[in-house]
């Protein structure tokens, strides 16, 4: 399996898990709507990348970098490293331990997707 296919697999995995988490555990309808909108646009970008090849790689890598940043912000918020005031947005099923693991796994998956999808010479 080449790096691009593995990267696209990670992107699809991140999008599916995030969408399910938005639908199942989001405490607020506004957060659910925003999350679903971001995931839908990222899914379209990933679909274009799959169809068109390398021309959309930067866009998909950019979305993954954004997802990486979001989950790192959530991990830092839950760990108490910084305060964003959005701790409710980062909680999964209202359980601290599950939320920390979720944020760590999602940040790692998105970070690897960025690494695998960045265009190289």
N, C-alpha and C positions, 0 to 999 in steps of 0.2 A: 504494500500500500504506500503510495507516495504521500508527500507532505501536504499537498493541496487537498487530497481526498480526506486525509485524517483531520485537517483543519476544518473543512466543511462539515465533517461528522461532528466535531466538537461544537461548531456554531449551531448546528441543528439541535444537538443535545442541550446546549445552553438555552436556546429559544424555547424548546418544548418544556424544559423544567421550569423556566421562569414564567411561562404562560400558565402552566398548571398551578404554580405557587401563587400567581396573581389571582387566579380564579378561585382557588380553594381557601387561601389564608389571608387575603388582603382585608384589613380592617375597615377600609374606607373605599367608597365607590369612585371617588376622584382618583385615588392612587391606582385602583384597578384599571380605570380607563386610560390613564397615562401610561401605565405599564404595558397594557395591551397594544396601544398605539405604537410605542417604541418597538415592541417585539414584532409587530406586523411590518413596520418599515424595514427593520433589520432582516426579516424573512424575505421580503421582496428583494433587498440588496443581495442577500445570499443566493436567491434564485437567479438573479441576473448574472451573478458571478459564475454560477454553475453553467448557465447557458452560453455566456460570452467568453468565458475563459479569463485570462489575466487582466483584461481591461478594467474590471471592477474590483480587483484585489484590494486596492487602497481603501475603497469605501467599506468593504466588509471588515478589513482589519481595523478601520476607524470605529465601526460599531462595536467590535469586540473590545477595543481599547476602552470605549465608553462603559461597556458592561463590566470590564475589569475594574475600572475606577469606581463604579457604583458599588460593587461588592466589597472592594477594599474599604470604601467609606463606611459601609455597613459593618464590616468586621471591626474597624477601629472604633465605631460608635458603641457597638456591643461590648468590646473589650475595655472601654473606658479610656482609650488613648486620646480621644477628642470628643467634642460634643457638637452635634449638628442640629439637635432639636428634632430630628426625624426618627427617633428610635422606634416608633410604632411602624414605620415603613420597612424596617429591617427585621422585625420579629416574624418568625414563622411559627404558626400554630400557638402563639403566645408562650413558647417555651424557649428559654434562654440557650440551653445547651444545643438544641436542635438548630436554632438560628445561627449560632456561631459556626457549627459544622457546615450548614448550608452556605453561609457567606464565604467560608474558606474554600469549599469545594468549587463553588461557582467562580470565585476570583481566580483560582488555579486553572480551571478549564478555559475561561476567557483569556487568561494570560498566555496559555499554550496555543490557543487558536490564533492570537495575534502573532506569536512567534512563527507559527507554521504558515500563515497566510501572507506575511509581508513579502512583497516581490523582491526577488534577488536577481543579480546579474549573472 
